[in-house]
C-alpha cells in the first residue's frame, strides 16, 4: 500500500449515506489532523440516512467533476444501502473508484460500500468483507467474502457494519499515516 501520510483523503458519498459511516470517520480523521474532503455528485449539502429516517446534512467540498484521484492519497466509501446504490449507477463515481484502484491507492469501504468496488472491477481475487446481504455480490464478482470486522487485502480495507467502525477507523488511520484517530 502506498504511503499517503501527506495526501488528502476523499470520502465519496451522496444523499442516503450511512450516517455513522461517514460522519464518524470524517470527524475522527479531521480531529487527528488529516485533510479530508467530501466528494459528491452535486455541490451543496448531502443528507444522511440514520437507520430509518433522513437526518444530518454534510457539506460537500468538491463535486466529482472537480475532483481527481491524483489529488488524494486514500478513498473512503461509506455504506448505507441508498448511498452506494445511487453512486454505482453513476459512471463518474465508478470511474473515480477505478482510478484509485488502478493507482493502487488505499480504498476503505464499509457496509454496502463494496458495491462500488464491485462496479469498479476491484474485487476479483481479493479477500474482503461487507454487510452480509451483499456477500453473494462480492462472491459473484470473484472476491472471497469473509465475516470479520475488518479485512485488509493489499490496498483494500473493508468492514461489515456500523458496529465495526472502531476497527475500521483504526485501519483507515494506519493507511492514512495518521498517528491517532479517536
C-alpha positions in Angstrom: 0.0 0.0 0.0 1.3 3.5 -0.9 2.3 6.0 1.8 -0.4 8.6 2.0 0.7 10.5 5.1 1.0 13.8 3.2 -2.0 13.2 0.9 -5.6 14.3 1.2 -8.4 11.8 1.9 -11.6 11.7 -0.2 -14.9 10.5 1.1 -17.2 9.7 -1.8 -20.9 10.0 -0.9 -24.3 11.2 -1.9 -27.7 11.6 -0.3 -28.5 8.5 1.7 -25.0 7.8 3.1 -25.0 5.7 6.2 -24.8 8.5 8.7 -22.4 6.9 11.2 -20.3 5.5 8.4 -19.5 9.0 7.0 -19.7 11.3 10.0 -17.6 9.4 12.5 -14.7 8.7 10.1 -14.8 12.3 8.9 -14.7 13.8 12.4 -12.1 11.4 13.7 -9.8 11.8 10.7 -10.1 15.6 10.7 -9.5 15.8 14.5 -6.4 13.8 14.0 -5.1 16.4 11.5 -6.0 14.7 8.3 -7.0 16.8 5.3 -10.4 15.2 4.3 -12.8 16.3 1.6 -16.3 15.0 1.0 -16.7 14.4 -2.8 -20.2 14.0 -4.3 -22.3 14.2 -7.4 -23.6 17.7 -6.7 -22.4 20.8 -4.8 -24.0 22.0 -1.6 -25.1 19.5 1.1 -25.9 15.8 1.1 -28.2 14.2 3.7 -27.6 11.1 5.7 -29.8 8.2 6.4 -30.0 7.3 10.1 -31.4 3.8 10.5 -35.0 4.6 9.4 -35.1 8.3 8.6 -33.3 11.2 6.9 -31.1 13.1 9.3 -28.0 15.2 9.3 -26.6 17.1 6.4 -22.9 17.3 5.4 -21.3 20.0 3.3 -19.8 18.8 0.0 -16.2 20.0 -0.5 -15.9 19.0 -4.2 -18.0 17.5 -6.9 -16.8 14.6 -8.9 -16.3 17.0 -11.8 -13.8 19.0 -9.7 -12.0 16.0 -8.1 -9.4 13.6 -9.4 -7.9 10.5 -7.8 -4.4 12.1 -8.3 -5.4 14.8 -5.8 -5.9 12.2 -3.0 -4.0 9.5 -1.2 -6.9 7.5 0.2 -10.6 7.0 -0.6 -13.3 6.2 1.9 -16.6 4.6 0.7 -19.3 4.8 3.4 -22.2 2.5 3.1 -25.9 2.5 3.8 -28.0 1.0 1.1 -29.1 4.2 -0.6 -25.7 5.9 -1.0 -23.7 3.2 -2.8 -26.8 2.1 -4.7 -27.1 5.6 -6.2 -23.3 6.0 -6.8 -22.8 2.7 -8.5 -25.0 3.7 -11.4 -23.1 6.9 -11.9 -20.2 6.5 -14.4 -18.3 9.4 -12.8 -18.4 7.8 -9.4 -17.4 4.4 -10.7 -14.5 5.9 -12.7 -13.3 7.8 -9.6 -13.1 4.4 -7.7 -11.5 2.7 -10.7 -8.8 5.4 -10.8 -7.9 4.8 -7.1 -7.7 1.1 -7.8 -5.6 1.4 -10.9 -3.2 3.7 -9.0 -3.1 1.1 -6.1 -4.1 3.8 -3.6 -5.9 2.7 -0.4 -9.7 2.3 -0.6 -11.6 1.8 2.6 -15.2 0.6 2.2 -17.8 -0.3 4.9 -21.2 -1.9 4.9 -22.7 -1.6 1.3 -19.7 0.5 0.2 -18.1 -2.5 -1.5 -20.8 -2.3 -4.2 -18.7 0.4 -5.7 -15.6 -1.8 -5.6 -17.6 -4.4 -7.5 -18.7 -1.9 -10.1 -15.1 -0.7 -10.5 -13.9 -4.3 -11.1 -11.7 -4.2 -8.0 -12.7 -7.3 -6.1 -11.7 -10.2 -8.3 -9.2 -12.4 -6.4 -9.4 -10.2 -3.3 -10.4 -11.1 0.2 -12.9 -8.6 1.7 -16.0 -8.2 4.0 -19.1 -6.2 3.8 -22.7 -6.1 5.1 -23.8 -9.8 4.9 -26.6 -9.0 2.3 -24.0 -8.3 -0.4 -21.9 -11.4 0.3 -23.1 -13.1 -2.9 -22.5 -9.9 -4.9 -18.8 -10.0 -3.9 -18.6 -13.7 -4.5 -20.2 -13.4 -7.9 -17.7 -10.7 -8.8 -14.8 -13.0 -8.0 -14.0 -11.9 -4.5 -13.6 -14.0 -1.4 -16.0 -12.8 1.3 -15.2 -13.4 5.0 -17.2 -12.5 8.1 -14.7 -10.4 10.0 -14.9 -6.9 11.5 -12.2 -5.5 9.3 -10.2 -7.0 6.4 -7.1 -5.6 4.7 -6.1 -7.1 1.4 -3.4 -5.0 -0.4 -4.9 -1.5 -0.9 -8.4 -2.6 0.1 -9.8 -2.0 3.7 -13.3 -3.3 4.3 -15.7 -3.6 7.2 -19.1 -5.1 7.7 -21.3 -2.6 9.6 -21.5 0.4 11.9 -20.6 -1.6 15.0 -17.2 -2.3 13.3 -16.4 1.4 12.9 -13.7 1.5 15.6 -11.6 -1.3 14.0 -12.3 0.2 10.5 -11.2 3.7 11.6 -8.1 2.3 13.2 -7.1 0.7 9.8 -8.0 3.8 7.8 -5.8 5.9 10.1 -2.9 3.5 9.7 -3.3 3.6 5.9 -3.5 7.4 6.0 -0.4 7.7 8.2 -2.4 9.5 10.9 -1.0 8.7 14.3 -4.1 8.8 16.4 -7.8 8.7 15.4 -10.1 8.7 18.4 
